[in-house]
Amino acid sequence: MFSPAPEWLITAVCHAKRGQGAEKIEHTRSLLARFELSTVCETAECPNRGECFSNGTATFLILGDICTRGCTFCAVHRGRPLGPPDEDEPERLAQAVKELELRHVVVTSVTRDDLSDGGAHHYARVVEALRWHCPDVKIELLVPDFNGSGEALATVLASDPDILAHNIETVHRLYSRVRKGADYQRSLTVLKKAKEISDDIITKSGLMLGLGEEHWEVEEVLWDLHEAGCDMLTLGQYLAPSFGHAPVTRYVIQGEFDAWHRKALKIGFKSVVAGPLVRSSYKAAVSFEDLR
């Protein structure tokens, strides 16, 4: 059943979309268009895209804009990707990051189950290009599960990113309805294996509230993530991209997010960001600096 958003949340979303002015937003959009780059900000209809674009930041989306899975919370198009990864994309992305003068860059992708390595080699090429053109930038990768391939994950980590993120997204019980094609334990294993492969990698995950989860289930996820060695955590409000996506079951007030923030820190996470409009890459640079 459709649940109308409260007025305070609508106001917050409108403010985030406006950002700090149309001119700054258009400048970032024009630069991304010039380098023919996609962002998850636009493709997934993130409510913070105006704020981020006006600050000259974006979360880059590589490996195309068509996902091979069908998560019911996500606005990214599902289907059969056309062709192999764009060979020139890593270079263009690095050039855009250099021109934007970013000090912290977040790179994510659609899931590419059609590729033998899930796109791991392409991720590594992106990191290599960034290291060459922007040696001082901090690199955060938000990766898919690579179908549980330890070899693919090792390929990505060998390129030496600063942060390896993989979002758990929701509680175990809701996976079959919300994350079709994904597996709760497999996602936890991605984070756990990352720590086993690279001793110094910082790991991160994100969780959405408002999909029908119970309080005890959220706490269970936090403990599972902590036991998997996850360092950084984000918690945000799920917002349905359309009436055809999974419905919002409730809207979480800031007070509850504050309580989860305190709980997560008590459990042992090193960095926690929680709030209605928080997304996994929202203010990523600030979170990283806080952790350091």
Secondary structure, DSSP 8 states (H G I E B T S, - for coil): ------HHHHHHHHHHHHTT-HHHHHHHHHHHHHTT-EEHHHHTT-TTHHHHHHTT--EEEES-SEESS--TT--SEES---SS--TTHHHHHHHHHHHHT-SEEEEEE---TTSTTTTHHHHHHHHHHHHHH-TT-EEEEE---GGG-HHHHHHHHHT--SEEE---BS-GGGHHHHSTT--HHHHHHHHHHHHHH-TT-EEEEEEEESSS--HHHHHHHHHHHHHTT--EEEEEE---SSTTS--------HHHHHHHHHHHHHHT-SEEEESTT--TTTTHHHHHHHH-
